Amino acid sequence: MKVIGLTGGIGSGKSTVSEYLIKKGYTVIDADAISRAATAPGGPALKPILLEFGAGVFKDDGTLDRKAMADMVFASREGRHRLEDIVCTIVKDEFMAQVEHLREEGHEGPVFFDAPLLFEMGLEKDMDECWLVTASVETRISRVMKRDGLSREEILRRIDSQMSDDEKEKLADHVITNSLDLTWLYEQVDALLCIVGEA
C-alpha cells in the first residue's frame, strides 16, 4: 500500500485534486477534517488550546471561536506555531492510526493524505511520495476572495504564514500546476496516477 502526501497552500486547488481522487474511488485521509474534529465540542484539542491561549479564543458557550483563533495565530508566528504543535500532534496520531487500520484490513492501491501543512509537520518522511499543487499568488488570492470573502491583506497574511512554494517544490516528488482549467488539472493528476500504476 503506497501512501502519497497531497499538499498545497491556500487557494492552490489542493482540495479540488483531493475531490477528484475521491470521485475516482481513491481513499483520501483529510488532515483538515481531523483537525476540525479535534477542535469541535468535546474534541481533544480544546483543553490544551484553553491552557495555551486562554478563554479569549472561546465563545460564551464554550466552543472554539475560530475567527478569534485565526486572527490571533495569523498575526503571530509564535502563536501559530504553538497552535500547530497542539493540533498537528493530534492529526499525526490519527493519520498513523488510520493508515495502520487500512494496512491491517489489507487495503490495496494508494492512500492519499490531504494535508496543507504536510511539510511543516515533517510528515513527508512518512510518505512514499509527495504531490504538491501550486498556482500563482494572484490566482490564489482571486480564488480565496471569491470562496471565503477575505480581504487581499488577510489572504496575503495567510500565504506568508505558510512555507513558500519554492521551499515545498524542493521537498515534493511531483508538482501539479493549477493555473489553467480543470481539464488540464485532471490530466496532470491522471498522468501521475499512471506513474504510480493506478490510472
N, C-alpha and C positions, 0 to 999 in steps of 0.2 A: 504494500500500500504506500503510494507516494503522497507526501504531504507538501503542498505548494502554498507558499505565502503570497497573498494578494494585497498590495498596498498602494497608496497614492494619497496626495494631500487633498485638502478641502476643495471641492469643485473640480477635481481631476476627472471624475467619471468612474471611479473605482466601483461604486455601488451599481452602476449600470452594467459593468462587466460581471459583477457578482450575480446580479439578477439574470443575466444571460446564461451564466453557467448553471444556475438553478433550473432555468427553463429547459436546459439540455439534459437535465437529470443528474447533475453532479451534486455531491454533498459539500455544502459550504458552512463552515462554522463562523459565526458572525461575532467578532470581538465587541462591536458596539451593543449588540443585543445582550451579551453577557454583562457588559458594563452597566446598561440600563437596569437590568435585573438586580445587580449588586447595589444600585443606588435607589431602587424602588422601596416603598414602605416595607419595613422588615428586612431589607437587604443587608448583607454582611458588611458593606462599606460605610453604612450610616454612622455607626458608633465611632470608628476611627476618624471619620470626617469631622464629627462633632468635637472630638477631643483635640483635633489638629487645628480646626478653623473657627470653632465656637458656634454659638447659636445663631449668629447673624446670617448664616447661609441656609437657615431653615425657616420654613413658613410657620405660622401660628399653630397649624395642625400637626406639626412635627415632620412634615415631608420636606425633602430637599428642595430649596429654591434654586432651580437650575440656572436661572438668569443671574442671580446674585453670585452663584458659584462661578459661572463663566466669566462674569465681569471681574471677579477677583483674580482668577487664575490667569486670564489672558492679559491682565495688566501687570503681572509679576511673574518673572521667570522662576523665582524661588517657590512661589505659591503653586505654580503649575507643576513643578517637579514633585512637590510634596503630595499633591493630589494624584499624580500619575503613579507615585510609589504605592499609594494605597490601592487604587483601582487596578493597576496593571498586575499587581501580585495576585489579585483575585482572578483576573482574566487569564493569566498564565496557568494557574492551577486548574481552572475549569476547562481550558483548552486541552491541557495534558490529559485530564480525566476523560474528556470526550474522545480524544484520539485513541487512548488506551482501550476504551469501550469498543470502538469501531474495530480495532485490531482483534480483540477477543471475539467479536462477532464474525470475524473472517471477511471483513469488508474488502471488496475488490475495486480497483480503479483509484484515481487520485481523490484526495480530500483537500479542499481549499480552505485556508484560514484568512478570512477577510478582516484585516487589521490595519487601521490607519497609522498606528504607531508601531508597526512591526519592527522596524529597525531601531526606533527609540527604545523599545522594550528589550532589544538584544535577542529577539526570537528568531532571527534569520539563521542562527546556528542550529536551530531545531527543525528547520525546513529542508526538504530535499532540493528545492529551488525556490526562487522568489521572483514574482512578476510585479513590475511597477507600472502603474498607469499615470501618464503625465499629460499636461496641457499647458498652454501659455498662461502666464499670470492674468492677462486681460480676459482671456476666455474663462478662467476660473472665477474671476471677480464677477463677470456678467452672469454666469450660471448661478452663483450663490446669491446674488442680489435678487434675481428672479425667484429663486427657490425659497429663500429664507427671509427676504425683506431686510437684510442687514445693510448698513451703510458701507461705502467703499473703505472707509477708515477701519471699521470693525473687521471687515474681511481681511484687509492687509495685515492687521494686528494678528489675526489667527494664522495667516500664511507665514508670517515672520516668526511665529512661535513654534513652527514645525521645522524639522530638518529640511534643508533645501533639496530640490530635485537633483541638483548636481551631486550632492553627497549621496543621495539614495541610489542614483544610477551606478555609482561605484560599487554598491553592495548588491544590486539586483542582477539576476541572471538574464532576464528578458525585460525589455521596455516596450510598453504599449502606448503609442501616441494617440491621444484622443482630441484631435483639433479639427477634424472634419465631420463627416456624417456617421450615423450608426452602422451603415453598411461597411464602411472602411474599418470601423472599430471591431465589428464582429469578425471580419475577415482576418484581422490580426490575431484575435483570440482563437479562431479555428485553426490558424496556422500553427500556433503554439500547442494546441491540443494534438495536432498531428505529430509534432516533435516528441511529445510525451506518449504518443501511441494511443491516444484516447479520442480521436476525432469521431 
